[in-house]
């Protein structure tokens, strides 16, 4: 009896202290041909989109970036990105990105893993 009560108490304590994370389905969008004047919008994604990696630039000065976007708003985000430069910007769904864990502080588990791996590189 006492061992069961101790385990039950320990389990309750763990559940009470746990930080639960939401699993959100998403897609990857590759945004390219963004004019220099619109680059700042890539650093301020909307609707829960997350910038994956860095913004890069082509030889002609246009920007490219890949985003993870919740599936529920992917079409809206793609349309808004496409409208940045009156049809010049190209937005392509690169792959089904699958679920992403959203932590309590709003930073994705994927992004946390990327930061940790970058810190390990000598």
CORCORCOR-V173922 format. One record per backbone hydrogen bond with DSSP energy under -1.0 kcal/mol. CO is the residue of the C=O (numbers start at 1). NH is the residue of the N-H. E is the energy in kcal/mol with one decimal. If there is no record, write none. Layout:
# CORCORCOR-V173922
co: {CO & CO}
nh: {NH & NH}
e: {E & E}
This chain:
# CORCORCOR-V173922
co: {1 & 2 & 3 & 4 & 5 & 6 & 7 & 8 & 9 & 10 & 11 & 12 & 13 & 14 & 22 & 24 & 25 & 26 & 27 & 28 & 29 & 30 & 31 & 32 & 34 & 35 & 36 & 38 & 39 & 46 & 50 & 56 & 58 & 62 & 63 & 64 & 65 & 66 & 67 & 68 & 69 & 70 & 73 & 74 & 75 & 76 & 77 & 78 & 79 & 81 & 82 & 85 & 90 & 92 & 95 & 100 & 101 & 102 & 103 & 107 & 108 & 109 & 110 & 111 & 112 & 113 & 114 & 115}
nh: {5 & 6 & 7 & 8 & 9 & 10 & 11 & 12 & 13 & 14 & 15 & 16 & 17 & 18 & 102 & 100 & 71 & 98 & 69 & 94 & 67 & 92 & 65 & 90 & 63 & 38 & 39 & 41 & 42 & 49 & 68 & 64 & 61 & 58 & 34 & 56 & 31 & 52 & 29 & 50 & 27 & 73 & 77 & 78 & 79 & 80 & 81 & 82 & 83 & 84 & 87 & 88 & 32 & 30 & 28 & 24 & 109 & 22 & 106 & 103 & 112 & 113 & 114 & 115 & 116 & 117 & 118 & 119}
e: {-2.0 & -2.2 & -2.5 & -2.7 & -2.4 & -2.4 & -2.6 & -2.3 & -2.1 & -2.1 & -2.4 & -2.4 & -1.6 & -1.3 & -2.4 & -1.9 & -2.2 & -1.3 & -2.9 & -2.0 & -2.8 & -2.2 & -2.5 & -2.6 & -2.9 & -2.1 & -1.3 & -1.4 & -1.9 & -1.6 & -2.8 & -2.6 & -1.8 & -2.9 & -2.1 & -2.6 & -3.3 & -3.1 & -2.6 & -3.0 & -2.6 & -1.8 & -2.7 & -2.6 & -2.3 & -2.4 & -2.6 & -2.5 & -1.6 & -1.5 & -1.2 & -1.3 & -2.8 & -3.4 & -2.1 & -2.1 & -1.8 & -1.3 & -1.9 & -1.3 & -2.2 & -2.4 & -2.2 & -2.4 & -2.1 & -2.4 & -2.2 & -1.7}
